[in-house]
Amino acid sequence: MILVDWQIMDRISRGQIKVEPFEPGLIQPNSLDIRLGDHFVWYVPGDRVIDPYDKESVTAEVEEMTADEVILYPGQFMLAETKEVLSLPDNIVASIEGKSSIARLGIELHQTGGWIDAGFIGSITLEMCNVNQRPVKMYAGMPIGQLVFYTTERAEQPYNLKQDAKYQGQRQATLSRYHENQRLIQ
């Protein structure tokens, strides 16, 4: 079941869902708006291959900055953080969706990583891309996306109890940690 406005407010006020900082005005009929943080990371253009199993190649040739605004150029991919830090209980999951007004500027908010497991605690790393023909300026603190919350049965092993929870407690835009997975031999 998708939580509606009063249910979202109820879960937050009772501490089941934690959002820091929380602004009640960001609650929508079926979601909670989230804002762009001020930390950004991107790969320097080049031909060097990124191997998901090789930490050095994943973390090489990246740039990052903390800023109040950023320009996303056509075709550019950038990781960004949400201003909000989220904490979910073991029976609520969330998905992150873009805001229509931002999508109409050509900004994709997440590529495929739009699911937030029960038990997750941390800021959310956004996987942004500009598919417009023109650069788009974005500002820290602007509503950029929305979280849709779903109630589920209680997870037996929520994200915060998983031994391999690579992104638990993350703050700031976080590069892929796929290299922490065990490579399966075929």
C-alpha positions in Angstrom: 0.0 0.0 0.0 1.3 3.5 -0.9 1.2 5.9 2.0 -0.9 9.1 1.5 -0.2 12.5 3.0 -1.7 12.0 6.4 -0.1 8.6 6.8 3.3 10.0 5.9 2.9 12.7 8.5 1.7 10.2 11.0 4.7 7.9 10.5 7.1 10.8 10.7 5.5 12.3 13.8 5.7 8.9 15.5 9.3 8.4 14.5 8.7 5.4 12.3 10.0 7.2 9.3 12.8 9.7 10.1 13.6 12.6 7.8 16.3 15.1 8.8 15.8 18.0 8.2 12.0 17.6 7.9 9.8 20.3 6.4 6.0 19.5 6.7 5.4 21.6 3.6 7.2 19.1 1.4 4.5 16.4 2.0 2.5 15.9 -1.2 -0.7 13.8 -1.6 1.2 10.6 -2.2 4.9 11.4 -1.6 7.4 13.5 0.2 9.5 16.0 -1.8 13.2 15.7 -1.3 15.7 18.4 -1.9 19.1 18.6 -3.6 22.0 18.6 -1.3 25.3 20.5 -1.9 27.8 17.6 -2.6 28.4 16.6 -6.2 30.7 14.0 -7.8 31.3 13.2 -11.5 33.7 11.4 -13.7 36.2 13.3 -15.8 35.6 12.6 -19.5 38.1 10.2 -21.0 38.7 6.8 -22.4 39.7 5.0 -19.2 37.5 1.9 -18.7 35.7 1.6 -15.4 35.7 -1.9 -14.1 33.0 -2.4 -11.5 35.1 -5.0 -9.7 38.2 -2.8 -9.5 37.9 -0.1 -6.8 40.8 1.9 -8.1 39.2 2.2 -11.6 35.8 3.2 -10.0 37.4 5.9 -7.9 39.9 7.2 -10.4 39.5 10.4 -12.4 36.6 11.8 -10.5 36.0 15.3 -9.3 33.8 16.5 -6.5 32.7 19.7 -5.0 30.5 21.2 -2.4 28.5 24.1 -3.8 25.3 26.0 -3.5 24.6 25.5 -7.2 25.8 23.4 -10.1 25.4 23.4 -13.8 24.6 20.0 -15.4 25.7 20.0 -19.1 24.0 18.1 -21.9 24.9 14.4 -21.7 26.7 14.9 -18.4 26.2 12.3 -15.6 26.6 13.4 -12.0 26.1 12.0 -8.6 24.5 14.2 -6.0 23.2 13.9 -2.5 19.8 14.6 -1.0 19.6 17.3 1.7 17.5 14.9 3.7 18.8 11.9 5.6 16.3 9.2 5.7 15.7 6.3 8.2 13.2 3.6 7.3 11.8 0.9 9.7 11.7 -2.8 8.8 8.2 -2.6 7.2 8.4 0.5 5.0 10.2 0.8 1.7 10.5 3.9 -0.6 11.1 4.6 -4.2 12.6 7.8 -5.5 10.9 9.5 -8.4 11.7 12.6 -10.3 9.6 15.7 -10.2 7.7 16.4 -13.4 8.9 20.1 -13.5 12.5 19.0 -13.3 12.1 16.2 -15.8 10.6 18.8 -18.2 14.0 20.5 -18.1 15.7 17.3 -19.3 17.0 16.2 -15.9 16.8 12.5 -15.1 17.0 12.0 -11.4 18.0 8.4 -11.1 19.2 5.9 -13.7 18.1 2.6 -12.1 18.9 3.0 -8.4 15.5 4.2 -7.3 14.7 1.7 -4.6 15.3 2.3 -0.9 15.1 -0.9 1.2 13.4 -1.3 4.6 15.9 -0.5 7.3 18.0 1.9 5.2 19.6 4.9 7.0 21.4 7.7 5.2 21.2 10.4 2.6 20.2 9.2 -0.9 22.7 9.4 -3.8 21.0 10.8 -6.9 22.2 9.5 -10.3 21.5 12.6 -12.4 21.8 13.0 -16.1 21.0 15.9 -18.4 19.3 14.7 -21.6 18.4 18.2 -22.7 20.3 20.1 -25.5 21.1 22.9 -23.1 22.8 23.2 -19.7 20.6 23.3 -16.6 21.5 25.1 -13.4 20.4 23.4 -10.2 20.5 24.8 -6.7 21.2 23.1 -3.4 17.9 23.0 -1.4 15.6 23.0 -4.4 13.0 20.2 -4.4 14.4 17.8 -6.9 12.4 14.5 -6.5 9.9 12.7 -4.4 9.8 9.7 -2.2 6.9 7.3 -2.4 6.5 5.1 0.7 5.1 1.6 0.6 4.1 -0.5 3.6 5.2 -4.1 3.5 5.4 -7.1 5.8 8.3 -6.8 8.2 11.5 -7.7 6.5 13.3 -10.6 8.3 16.7 -9.0 7.4 16.2 -5.3 6.8 19.0 -3.3 5.1 20.5 -2.1 8.4 21.0 -5.7 9.6 22.6 -7.0 6.3 26.3 -7.7 6.6 26.9 -6.5 3.0 24.9 -3.3 3.2 27.4 -1.2 1.3 25.5 2.1 1.5 24.1 2.0 5.0 24.8 5.3 6.8 26.1 7.0 3.7 26.4 10.8 3.7 27.2 12.8 0.6 27.1 11.6 -3.0 28.7 8.1 -2.9 30.4 6.4 -5.8 29.6 2.8 -6.6 30.8 0.2 -4.2 30.1 -2.7 -6.5 33.7 -3.8 -6.1 32.8 -5.0 -2.6 30.7 -7.8 -4.2 32.2 -11.2 -4.6 32.9 -11.8 -8.3 31.2 -15.0 -9.5 33.3 -17.2 -11.8 31.4 -18.5 -14.8 
